[in-house]
Amino acid sequence: MKISIILPTKDTAKYLVACLDSICNQTYPNWELIAVNDGSTDHSLEILEEYSKRDKRINALDNPKPGLLNALRFGYTHSTGEIIHRMDSDDIMPLNKLELMMTSRASVTNSRDLEGNKIVITGATQYFSDEGPIGDGFKRYDKWLMQLAKTQSYRSEVYKECVIPSNCWLVHRADFDRIGGFEHDTFPEDYDLCFRFIAAGLKVVGLPNVLHHWRDRGDRISRNWEVYKDNRFFELKVNYFYQMDRDVSRPLVLWGAGKNGKDLAKLILAKENKFEWVCDNEKKIGKDIYGIRMKHFSTINTLENPQIIIAVASPNGQVEIETELKQWGLEKGENYWFFS
């Protein structure tokens, strides 16, 4: 099966050769690269055109309507493969990335527990930089993605962070079209796509392999675009929670009285006007915030089949809360979810 790789590029000539070489040298040969120049002011387009002359699998295009989403959409309209994949022009593929993902896909689709193509293949990533050490946040994200792949816990962890990295998914065209592909205008577009994969019932299959080398640089989009300034993306998460998991016949609990809890409370109040709000902070218990009386977390034990949103930022605090909830017989992804 042929893989269509959609690659938008904007002013990444400095990194583009390494990116293109990593694609051209893939051990899985049946691919096409739809490379879309998105208004670059450097010589990115010239590099793309040169590579397209060397390798007939590469189609170099110039985006007629500037913008990342427009570049992705324009590239997709020129794709012909049965399998869809996305790549960024400053990153690098491990040489066996596509082979590993296609082998995994074949093994899953041939198994008895899954019908048709309703799967998305993903895996772990690894950040690198030419500009200095990698930050602890990126290291934690890499480690977390590897853990997700080992435990296959994508569904239960989806509200914590984006469980399917933007350049580390592979899906059949029919499924991609069914969920709306690149047509949604919601940013961040990668997290929205991740939610749509899961909301549509696609089985997420993760490989415990580093399948993508992600370049960190000072001028990357996620560092500079306004939409990424608040990287909690609570509005996106809450909207999908109400679409995917909220059962209004069950009591809703919000755990956490800090900034995360307060910001989530305002979003929840826009959806429904009554929920339980709990914490372990004696100074806040008994107070009214936004018209909701703050209670001790033990209140949860008095509720029948609650749904709990946990808005505690501290990793240690999250571990303590999860230990407590497990002792009460509550299950992650059924009774409680972490929003962070």
C-alpha positions in Angstrom: 0.0 0.0 0.0 1.2 3.5 -0.8 1.7 6.1 1.9 1.0 9.7 1.2 3.2 11.9 3.3 1.9 15.5 3.6 4.8 17.9 4.4 4.2 21.7 4.7 7.3 23.8 4.8 7.9 27.5 5.6 11.4 29.0 5.8 13.0 25.7 6.9 15.7 25.5 4.2 18.3 25.2 6.9 16.8 21.8 8.0 15.0 20.7 4.9 17.8 18.6 3.3 18.2 16.4 6.4 14.4 16.0 6.6 14.1 15.0 2.9 17.0 12.6 3.1 15.4 10.8 6.0 12.3 10.3 3.9 14.1 9.3 0.7 16.1 6.7 2.7 13.1 5.0 4.3 13.3 1.2 4.2 9.6 1.1 3.2 9.8 2.3 -0.4 6.1 2.7 -1.4 5.4 6.3 -0.5 4.8 9.6 -2.1 5.8 12.9 -0.6 3.5 15.9 -1.2 5.7 18.8 -0.1 3.9 22.1 0.0 5.9 25.4 0.2 3.9 27.8 2.4 5.2 31.2 1.3 8.8 30.7 2.3 11.1 33.7 1.9 14.2 31.4 1.9 15.1 28.8 -0.7 12.9 26.1 0.6 10.9 25.8 -2.6 14.1 25.5 -4.7 15.2 22.6 -2.5 11.9 20.9 -2.8 11.9 21.2 -6.6 15.5 19.9 -6.8 14.5 16.8 -4.8 11.4 16.3 -6.9 13.7 16.1 -10.0 15.8 13.4 -8.3 13.0 11.3 -7.0 9.7 10.9 -8.9 7.9 10.0 -5.6 8.3 13.7 -4.5 5.7 16.2 -5.6 6.8 19.8 -4.9 3.9 22.3 -4.7 3.5 26.0 -3.9 0.6 26.8 -1.6 -1.8 29.2 -3.3 -3.5 30.2 -0.1 -1.0 30.8 2.8 -1.4 29.2 6.2 -0.5 25.9 7.8 -4.0 24.4 7.6 -4.3 25.6 4.0 -1.0 24.0 3.1 -2.1 20.7 4.7 -5.4 20.8 2.8 -3.8 21.7 -0.5 -1.3 18.9 -0.1 -3.9 16.4 0.8 -5.9 17.2 -2.4 -2.9 16.1 -4.4 -2.3 12.9 -2.5 -3.1 9.5 -4.0 -2.0 6.9 -1.4 -4.3 4.7 0.6 -2.5 5.5 3.8 -2.0 9.1 5.1 0.9 10.4 7.2 2.1 13.9 8.2 5.6 15.2 8.5 7.2 18.6 9.4 10.0 20.0 7.4 12.5 20.5 10.2 12.2 17.0 11.7 13.8 13.7 10.9 12.4 10.2 10.4 14.2 7.2 11.7 15.0 5.1 8.6 12.6 2.3 9.5 9.7 4.5 10.7 7.3 3.8 7.8 8.2 0.1 7.7 7.6 -0.4 11.5 4.3 1.5 11.3 3.0 -0.5 8.3 4.1 -3.8 9.7 2.3 -3.0 12.9 -0.8 -1.9 11.0 -0.8 -5.2 9.0 -0.5 -7.3 12.1 -3.5 -5.5 13.7 -5.8 -5.5 10.7 -5.1 -9.2 10.3 -6.1 -10.0 13.8 -9.6 -11.2 14.8 -10.4 -8.5 17.3 -10.6 -5.7 14.8 -12.6 -5.3 11.6 -11.7 -3.1 8.7 -9.3 -0.2 8.8 -10.5 1.7 11.9 -7.0 2.1 13.5 -4.4 4.7 13.9 -0.8 3.7 14.4 1.5 5.9 16.5 4.5 5.6 18.8 7.1 7.4 20.7 9.2 10.5 19.8 12.5 12.0 20.7 13.4 15.6 20.8 16.8 16.9 19.7 18.3 20.4 19.2 21.2 22.1 17.6 20.8 25.0 19.9 21.5 23.6 23.3 20.1 21.1 25.9 16.6 19.8 25.6 14.2 21.1 28.2 12.8 18.9 31.0 9.2 19.4 29.7 10.1 17.9 26.3 12.0 15.0 28.0 8.9 14.3 30.1 6.7 14.3 27.0 9.0 11.8 25.3 9.1 9.6 28.3 5.3 9.8 28.7 4.7 8.9 25.1 6.9 5.8 25.5 4.9 4.8 28.6 1.6 5.2 26.7 2.9 2.9 24.0 3.9 0.3 26.5 0.6 0.4 28.3 -1.7 1.3 25.4 -3.5 3.8 27.6 -4.2 6.4 25.0 -7.9 6.7 25.6 -7.7 7.2 29.3 -4.9 9.8 29.1 -6.2 11.9 26.2 -7.2 14.9 28.4 -3.7 15.2 30.0 -1.8 16.0 26.8 -1.9 15.2 23.1 -1.4 11.4 23.1 -0.9 11.2 19.3 2.1 13.4 18.2 1.4 15.5 15.1 4.1 13.8 13.0 3.7 10.3 14.4 0.5 8.9 13.1 -0.5 6.7 10.2 -4.1 6.1 9.2 -6.2 4.8 6.2 -7.5 7.5 3.9 -11.1 6.3 4.4 -10.9 6.8 8.1 -9.1 10.1 7.7 -11.9 11.4 5.4 -14.6 10.1 7.7 -13.3 12.3 10.6 -12.9 15.4 8.4 -9.2 15.2 7.7 -7.5 18.6 7.8 -10.8 20.4 7.2 -11.3 21.6 10.8 -10.2 25.1 11.7 -9.6 24.3 15.4 -6.1 25.0 16.8 -4.0 23.4 18.0 -4.8 21.3 14.9 -2.8 18.3 16.0 -4.6 17.9 19.3 -8.0 18.4 17.7 -7.1 15.7 15.2 -6.0 13.4 18.0 -9.4 13.9 19.7 -11.3 13.3 16.5 -9.4 10.0 15.9 -10.5 8.8 19.3 -14.0 10.3 19.2 -14.6 8.5 16.0 -13.8 5.2 17.6 -10.5 4.5 15.9 -8.3 2.0 17.8 -5.0 3.7 18.7 -2.1 1.3 18.4 1.2 2.5 19.8 4.6 1.1 19.2 7.2 1.3 22.0 9.8 2.6 19.5 11.1 6.1 18.7 9.3 6.7 15.4 10.0 10.4 15.1 12.9 12.8 15.8 11.4 16.2 16.8 13.6 19.2 16.4 13.4 21.9 19.1 14.3 25.4 17.9 13.7 28.8 19.2 11.5 29.9 16.3 9.2 26.8 16.2 5.5 27.5 15.9 4.6 26.0 19.3 6.9 28.5 20.9 5.7 31.6 19.1 2.1 31.4 18.0 -0.4 33.0 20.3 -2.7 30.0 20.2 0.0 28.0 22.0 0.7 30.4 24.8 -1.6 28.6 27.1 -0.7 25.0 26.4 -3.3 23.5 28.7 -5.9 23.8 26.0 -8.7 23.4 28.5 -11.5 24.7 26.3 -10.6 22.0 23.7 -10.4 19.3 26.3 -13.7 20.3 28.0 -15.6 20.4 24.7 -14.4 16.9 23.8 -15.1 15.6 27.3 -18.7 16.6 26.9 -18.8 15.0 23.5 -17.0 11.8 24.3 -17.3 11.0 28.0 -19.7 13.2 30.0 -22.8 11.3 31.2 -25.1 13.9 32.6 -27.0 11.2 34.6 -23.9 10.8 36.8 -22.7 13.4 39.3 -19.7 15.4 38.1 -16.8 16.2 40.4 -14.0 18.7 39.9 -10.9 18.0 42.1 -8.5 20.9 42.5 -8.9 24.5 43.8 -5.8 26.1 42.2 -5.6 28.0 38.9 -6.3 24.9 36.8 -9.4 24.1 38.9 -10.7 27.6 38.7 -10.2 27.9 34.9 -11.9 24.5 34.4 -14.8 25.4 36.7 -15.7 28.4 34.5 -15.7 26.2 31.4 -17.8 23.5 33.2 -20.3 26.2 34.4 -20.9 27.1 30.8 -21.9 23.5 30.1 -23.9 22.8 33.3 -24.7 24.8 36.4 -24.2 22.1 39.1 -21.3 20.0 40.0 -19.3 19.0 43.1 -16.0 20.9 43.7 -13.5 19.3 46.1 -9.9 19.7 47.3 -7.7 19.0 50.3 -6.9 22.6 51.1 -8.5 23.4 54.5 -8.3 27.1 53.8 -10.6 26.8 50.8 -13.0 24.1 52.0 -16.3 25.6 52.9 -15.9 28.7 50.8 -18.0 29.6 47.8 -16.2 30.1 44.5 -18.2 31.0 41.4 -21.3 30.1 43.4 -20.0 26.5 44.1 -19.3 25.4 47.7 -15.8 23.9 48.0 -15.9 20.5 49.8 -13.4 18.0 51.2 -12.5 15.3 48.6 -14.0 12.6 50.9 -17.3 13.8 49.6 -16.7 11.6 46.5 -17.4 8.6 48.6 -20.9 9.7 49.2 -21.7 10.0 45.4 -23.0 7.2 43.3 -20.9 6.4 40.2 -19.3 9.9 39.9 -17.3 11.3 37.0 -14.2 13.1 38.3 -12.1 15.7 36.5 -8.7 16.1 38.3 -7.2 19.5 37.9 -4.1 19.2 40.1 -0.9 20.2 38.4 1.6 18.7 40.8 2.9 15.2 39.5 3.2 14.1 43.2 -0.3 15.3 43.9 -1.6 13.4 40.9 0.0 10.2 42.1 -1.5 10.6 45.6 -4.9 11.3 44.1 -4.8 8.3 41.8 -3.7 6.0 44.7 -6.6 7.3 46.7 -9.1 6.7 43.9 -7.9 3.2 43.2 -8.3 2.3 46.8 -11.9 3.4 46.5 -12.3 1.1 43.5 -12.5 3.8 40.9 -11.0 3.3 37.4 -9.1 5.8 35.2 -11.0 6.4 32.0 -14.3 5.2 33.5 -14.6 7.3 36.7 -11.8 9.8 36.6 -9.6 11.7 34.1 -6.6 14.0 34.6 -6.7 17.4 32.9 -3.3 19.1 33.1 
